């Protein structure tokens, strides 16, 4: 059996009783980072062997995990925080297990995107989760442009090193929309900044960001103006040529 076990995104008290039971009874814990998972297991006095399953070794480690599953072992897949496969390793393993008919289930729990959305004050009835944007400006702007006219609330993950650049590109592509930026959710110094993109850019330029962020941006509203590069095109359409150069390199 393969168990996809969600783990706390900050506060360890958010772990579920079912997650603890699964980790205690599993034959092997497959972890994105064995050191971080080791701290989690130690905190709850759980002693289990671990196997590394990171983004950079996922394909290499996959056959070894499948061997354990074929042998009839119960495997718990965990990532550093939140639900496996959601902007984290796990998708390849799930597909492989499905192809071989290996039973699996999800042990639900905390996830940053839902926590940030519910705290954002932006519409929650329909939303689009986009994960981590591309690192370079050109691809990132085209990535954002896909949702220029989507009425859904948009949710992104971003690192502190690219947060300001991402917000600047979002302003250029989407216009000055209402936005909420979350950091350290469920932790002691949980933070949620709300305002228009232009205001948040100014805020984070003055106070450099730290840690990973969840960015929630309001969907398209015809009452709000779009940037000239978008709104001045015939029919309000978008041209990728209006933005960016793929040759730009990351700092």
Buried (B, 14 or more C-beta within 10 A) or exposed (E): BBBBBBBBBBBEEBBBEBBBEBBBEBBBBBBBBBEBBBEBBEEEEBEBEBBBBBEEEBEEBBEEBBEBBEEEBBBBBBBBBBBBBBBBBBEBBBEBBEEEEBEBEBBEBBBBBBBBBEBBEBBEEEBBBBEBBBBBBBBBBBBBBEBBBBEBBBBBBBBBEBBBBBBBBBBBBBBBBBBBBBBBBBEEEBBBBBBBBBBBBBBBEEEEBEBBBBBBBBBBEEEEEBBEBBEEEEEEEBEEEBBBEEEEEEE
